[in-house]
Amino acid sequence: MGGLLNGAQVGSEARKLLETDADDYTWAAAAVGAQNAASYQLSTGEPVMAIGGFNGTDPAPTLARFKEYVADGRIHYFIGGGTGGGMGGDSAPRPGSPPGSRPTSRRSRSVRPPSTT
């Protein structure tokens, strides 16, 4: 079951990872959909980019722009998973990157806290 408005439930390990060195980045993380991003941002107090707008389906930012942010080291983590902003999908952080992309910065990492199930 999801957290706030079916957003992600943020565990203590994920929260600790996102908070560590967060001031060195524009965004502590990027997550698909505003509801998931809001869950992480409210839990950590750190900025989290919402990829794809409210439902995770808008092309914002574009894939090219996202890759640029990663290459510039502006995003600390990408939180994968989910289907449209936590609308019933699995929004737990997973290793990976948006479809069709390959992070080019070693500073951008994926978060994978322990399973809650």
Steps between C-alpha positions, in 0.01 A plus 500: 500500500627847412566799719356851461240494218635161389851642479800308622558389856849622581702274729767621738786361287376677185446821698858483636648440153306791348597738780871416482685765297169637370632857518753412228220454243213701354270201563559228760313270263271476200186286523226419250181695572431788736342282767807279532736797488293677767522197729880504485523879526267519800680213671849646456443874472726491193403600141381209284427540128162369380558336163195496276287746695209401721423163341849423374382511139600852389827525306654729760784525528588365159729201492774719351463755782499223764822357354648849511413534870658161571814581300532831686478319836184688604300189599631282783269198454239373259215316672362254247185294502140608512245546231374851473564672830412215730164428343495143621849417376808392689674823595784352703843633402680272257830508318468633148422805297212629290416289193745562218755683712838418647630719780837639401605629841652281765353739757142402416403177668189298557351429839379158608391480863403168656165361392206585726305188404 
